[in-house]
Amino acid sequence: MKILRIDSSVRIQNSKTRMLTDYFLEQLKNHKKYSLKSRDVGIHPPNFPTDEFIKANYTSEKNRTQEMKNILTLSDILIDELTNSDKIIIASPMYNFSISATLKAYIDNIVRVGRTFELDENGAMKGLLSGKKALVITSRGAMSYKNGEILESFDFQENYLRALLNFIGITNITFVNTEAQDFGTEDLKNSNFEQSKKQLSELAKIW
Ligand SMILES: Cc1cc2nc3c(=O)[nH]c(=O)nc-3n(C[C@H](O)[C@H](O)[C@H](O)COP(=O)(O)O)c2cc1C
């Protein structure tokens, strides 16, 4: 089993998403053999798309100049990492009710026609990464983002990532969301964190 781990917190120490992802991978070792490829877009963010990037992307492969190929090099590497993996773990902090800009830059590099999705002649879209599983580990400073709670409509993180992964063909997705990591009481913070660890150790038995 080949796992791709994508970190996207800009925090290096005391990052909850990094800690929970480390914890999950440790737990998983007790149940499965796996190889791991890590991609840290929090610390090493890919470039935002540019005019040149878009032109290169929309030029067919056989017509691309060497310069265009060079512009797409990192994007190609990132997509190869995804296609070569069976399972993907995304560690995603909530920033301003959505994902980090670094994760968005990564997404803008990997969502490419002909590589991760395609359109048929009727304009219907098809994701090309089917058959893979994803686990998304999120952390939020505040609480009350769950179904029916006061901040539910502010959660543009889970819905967005679910839609995006579906779009590129990944439909088997588990979310483990940890709340109250900055604004709750110490007790609430710790109990939410421990609850996520429990969920992750159960998931490790079957993932
Ligand atoms: C730039 C920034 C924006 C944030 N925006 C939100 C937010 O909109 N809602 C929220 O609940 N927490 C927010 N937080 C808190 C983080 O979600 C929280 O610290 C989380 O633990 C970050 O993940 P990490 O610990 O892996 O870095 C924000 C933190 C930062 C640094």
The ligand as an SDF file (V2000), in Angstrom:
LIG
                    3D

 31 33  0  0  0  0  0  0  0  0999 V2000
   -4.2720   32.3410    9.3400 C   0  0  0  0  0  0  0  0  0  0  0  0
   -5.1590   31.5650   10.2790 C   0  0  0  0  0  0  0  0  0  0  0  0
   -6.5290   31.5930   10.0830 C   0  0  0  0  0  0  0  0  0  0  0  0
   -7.3640   30.8410   10.9160 C   0  0  0  0  0  0  0  0  0  0  0  0
   -8.7100   30.8440   10.6940 N   0  0  0  0  0  0  0  0  0  0  0  0
   -9.5280   30.0900   11.4550 C   0  0  0  0  0  0  0  0  0  0  0  0
  -10.9340   30.0410   11.2030 C   0  0  0  0  0  0  0  0  0  0  0  0
  -11.4590   30.6400   10.2880 O   0  0  0  0  0  0  0  0  0  0  0  0
  -11.6810   29.2620   12.0000 N   0  0  0  0  0  0  0  0  0  0  0  0
  -11.1620   28.5360   13.0210 C   0  0  0  0  0  0  0  0  0  0  0  0
  -11.9170   27.8300   13.7090 O   0  0  0  0  0  0  0  0  0  0  0  0
   -9.8390   28.5600   13.2830 N   0  0  0  0  0  0  0  0  0  0  0  0
   -9.0200   29.3030   12.5160 C   0  0  0  0  0  0  0  0  0  0  0  0
   -7.6670   29.3140   12.7630 N   0  0  0  0  0  0  0  0  0  0  0  0
   -7.1190   28.4360   13.7940 C   0  0  0  0  0  0  0  0  0  0  0  0
   -6.5720   27.1500   13.1890 C   0  0  0  0  0  0  0  0  0  0  0  0
   -7.5490   26.4710   12.4350 O   0  0  0  0  0  0  0  0  0  0  0  0
   -6.0400   26.2240   14.2900 C   0  0  0  0  0  0  0  0  0  0  0  0
   -4.9580   26.8700   14.9390 O   0  0  0  0  0  0  0  0  0  0  0  0
   -5.5990   24.8640   13.7730 C   0  0  0  0  0  0  0  0  0  0  0  0
   -5.1530   24.0990   14.8660 O   0  0  0  0  0  0  0  0  0  0  0  0
   -4.5090   25.0060   12.7260 C   0  0  0  0  0  0  0  0  0  0  0  0
   -3.9560   23.7510   12.3680 O   0  0  0  0  0  0  0  0  0  0  0  0
   -2.4440   23.4090   12.7880 P   0  0  0  0  0  0  0  0  0  0  0  0
   -2.4810   23.3290   14.3110 O   0  0  0  0  0  0  0  0  0  0  0  0
   -2.1170   22.1040   12.1760 O   0  0  0  0  0  0  0  0  0  0  0  0
   -1.5650   24.5240   12.3300 O   0  0  0  0  0  0  0  0  0  0  0  0
   -6.8160   30.0700   11.9620 C   0  0  0  0  0  0  0  0  0  0  0  0
   -5.4170   30.0730   12.1530 C   0  0  0  0  0  0  0  0  0  0  0  0
   -4.5980   30.8000   11.3350 C   0  0  0  0  0  0  0  0  0  0  0  0
   -3.1010   30.7800   11.5550 C   0  0  0  0  0  0  0  0  0  0  0  0
  1  2  1  0
  2  3  1  0
  2 30  2  0
  3  4  2  0
  4  5  1  0
  4 28  1  0
  5  6  2  0
  6  7  1  0
  6 13  1  0
  7  8  2  0
  7  9  1  0
  9 10  1  0
 10 11  2  0
 10 12  1  0
 12 13  2  0
 13 14  1  0
 14 15  1  0
 14 28  1  0
 15 16  1  0
 16 17  1  0
 16 18  1  0
 18 19  1  0
 18 20  1  0
 20 21  1  0
 20 22  1  0
 22 23  1  0
 23 24  1  0
 24 25  2  0
 24 26  1  0
 24 27  1  0
 28 29  2  0
 29 30  1  0
 30 31  1  0
M  END
$$$$
